[in-house]
């Protein structure tokens, strides 16, 4: 399956996102000491909303305690600490995977996803959590589940995962825009739904792998769009693409607003200091 590149509305949105991304990157270059804080804000937003898609509502205190290694917290008071930390570490793995490929100068349109990477992400997300089976493939068709789209029967999961990974090497897939790659992969992966728990988290991490290696911020699908996201998984990858582009737009717009505010604040402080110095 491939997207129709004659969809001018979508191509215009790709171009708009690229222009906004250029502005965001310029702001980060103008404010280099804001980078660490900006990255942490992005990570906290991603984990908060990604967990909310699974029905898990977190507090800012829980997120900061688990994500910010400078904060010394009593982890016994935070039942979700390990789960948040696992999620943070898994996102780090995807980001590092992208950095390694960039360092090796692998072509942007030649992504690589393996069954081993999928397994490793699930193991990491399950680390230290009770009643989890790290890396174990689903063995039944769950009666009660968060997602309601059609999923593979257990006997088709293993070959389905291999097929999804092999599809990434297909020349037609490689020729797609990074956003199309992300949505095609995520839609097909979620049909396989390999794990009883955390399939959605693994799938969205891998979706964002394609986006980040394409130079974009991770797509933060908001909790308020939860039902629309579920419906898109039932409808098709084109419907999912609209959800993802909207999420990317919101993320980059929020980043630009935040950094513009920081830049204005610094300019105001410099002006005030200058006036005081000139007496």
N, C-alpha and C positions, 0 to 999 in steps of 0.2 A: 504494500500500500504506500502511496506517496501523495503528498498534497498538491493541489493545483496552484502552480505559481502564477497563473493568470488572474489570481484573486488580488486585484489591485489594492483593495482596502487593507488586506493583510500586509502586502508588501510596503504600503505606506506606513503601517504601524511598526514594521521592522525598522524602517529608515528613521522614524521618529524616536524609537528607542535608542538607536545608535547615536543620534544627535544628543539626546539627553545624557547618554553614557559618557560622551565626550565632555560635556559640561561638568558632570560629576567628577570625572577624573581630573579635570583642570582644577576644580575646587580643592580636591585632595592634594594636588601638587602645590597649590597656594597655601594650604594649611597642613604641612607634613606632620606636625605634632598632634593632629587630630585623628590620624589614621587608626591608631590602636583603639581609641574610644569609639570611632565609627564602626570598626569591625566588630567590636563587642556588642554594640547596639544592634547591628545586623544579625548577629548570632542569636542574641536573646529574642529578637522578634521572630526569627525563623523557628526556634525551638518552641516558643510559646504557641504560635499558631499551628505548627505542625502537630504538636501534642493535642491541641484543641480539635483538630480534624479527627483524632482518634477518641475524642470524648474525655480527654484528660485536661482539666483546667489547672494551670499553675499560677503561683503568685510571683510578683517581681522579686520578692525577697528570696524565694526558693531558687529562682533562676540565677540571680546574682551570686548567691552562695555557692552554687554548683559550677558556674561558668568562670567567675572571677577567682583566680587562684590566689590573689592577694588577700582575700577575705578569709579569716579564720572563723569557721562556724562549728557549732556542735551538730555534727551530721545526724546524731540520734534523734534530733528534734525535727529533722526534715526527711520524712519517709520517702519522698521522691528524689532525694539527692542522687542516688546511684543511677537512676533512670535518666535524669537530666545530664549528668556527667557523661554517661554512655553516649547520649545523643550528641553532645558537644564534641566528644572525641571522634565519633563517626563522621561528623561534618568536617573535622580537621583532616581525617583520612582522605576524604574526597578532595578537599582543597589542596592537600599535599600531592595527591595523584595528579591533579591538574598542573601544579607547579613543576613536578618532575617531567611531565610531558613537554611543557614549555621550555624547560632547561635543555632537554634533548632535541629541541627544535623539531618535534614531530608535527606534521602538518595539521592545522586546526581541524580540517575535515576528515581526519583519520582517527576517530575515537576508538577506544578499546574497552569492552566490558566482558569479563569472564565469569563463569560459574563460580570460580574460586573467590572472586571479589564479592559476589553476592553473598556467598556463604560467610566470608569473613566479616562483612558488615552486619549480618544478623547475629553472629557470635558476639561481636562488640556491643551491639545494642542490648543483648541479653545478659551481658556480663554481671555477675553478682546478684541477679534478680531471682527471687524464689519462683518455683513452678514454671520456669522457662526451660525450653529445650534448645540450647544454642545450636543453630545450624541444621536442626532436624526438619526435614520436609513434612508438609502437612499430609496426614494419613486418612483424613476423613473430609466429608462435606459438612462443615459446621452448620447447625440449625440456627444458632443465635450468633449473628456477626454484625459488625459495623457497616460493612459494604454490602450492597444489594445487586451488583452487576453479576452477570454470569461468570463463573470461574471454572477452571479445569477440574475434571475428576482426578483424584490422587494419582492414579496410574499414568496420567499424562503430564504430571508436573515435571519430572526429570527431563524427558525429551523436550518439553515446552520451554524450560529454562535454557537448554542448549540451543534451541531454535531462535529464541529471542537474542541470545548473545551472538550467534552466527549472523543474524540479520544486521548487526552493526557493521560487519565486514562487507556487506553487499554494496557494490558500487553505486546503486541507486540511492541507498541510504546515505552513503558518504557524500553524495552530491547535494544533499538537502541542507538548507539553512539550519544553524544550530538550534533554533527554537523548534523547527519541525522535527529535527532529530530527537530532541528532548520529549516532545509530545508523543511521537510515534513509539519510542521506546517505552515510555511510561504506560501508555495505553495497553500495549501488548504484554508488558510485564505484569500489570495488574490483572489481566485475564488469567495468567498462570497462577498468580496469588500463591507463591510457593510455601509460605509459612502460616501457621495458625495465628501467630501474633507478629506484629511489626512488619508485615509485608508492605503496608502502606508507607511506613517510614523508610524502609529500604528502597522502595520504588521511587519516592520523592527525592531521596539523596542521589540516586542515579540519574533521575531527570535533571537535577541541578548540576550534576557532573557535566552534562552536555552544554548547559547554559554557561557555567563558569569557564569552561575551556574555550567557549566562544567569546569570552570577555564580558559577560553579563554578571550582575549581582544574582544571588539565588532568588528564585521565585518564591515569595512568601504568600501562599494561598491562605487568605484570612479566614478566621473561624466563622465570620459572618457569611462566607461563601461556601461553607461546608456542604450544604444540600446541593448547591449548583455543581460543585465538584463531583459529588456522588452521581448526580444525574449525567454529567458529562462522561463518566466512565461507562455508563449504560448506553449512551448515544453514539459516541465515536470520537476519534482523535481530533477531528475538526472542532467539535464542541469543547474538547479539553483545551485546544489551542487558545480559544478565546479566554477561558479562565486563566490560563498561564500568562498570556500577554497582559491581561488586566492586572494580574498580581505583580508582574514585572514593572508595569507602569507605576503602580502605587508605590513600590519599593524605591524606584529611582527618583520619583517626585519627592517622596519623604526625605530621601538623602540629600537632594539638592536644597530643599527648604531648610533643613537643619544646618547644612554647611554655609549657606548664604547668611543665615542668622548669626552663625559664629563669626563669619567674616565681617559682618556689619558691627557686631559687638567689639571686635578687635579694632576696627577703624575708629569707632567712637572713643574707645579708651586711649588710642594713640593721639587723637585730636585733643582730648581733654588734657593729657599729659603735656602735649605741645603748648597748649594755651597757658598751662601753669608754669612751664619752663620759661615762656616769654614774658611772664609776669604781668 
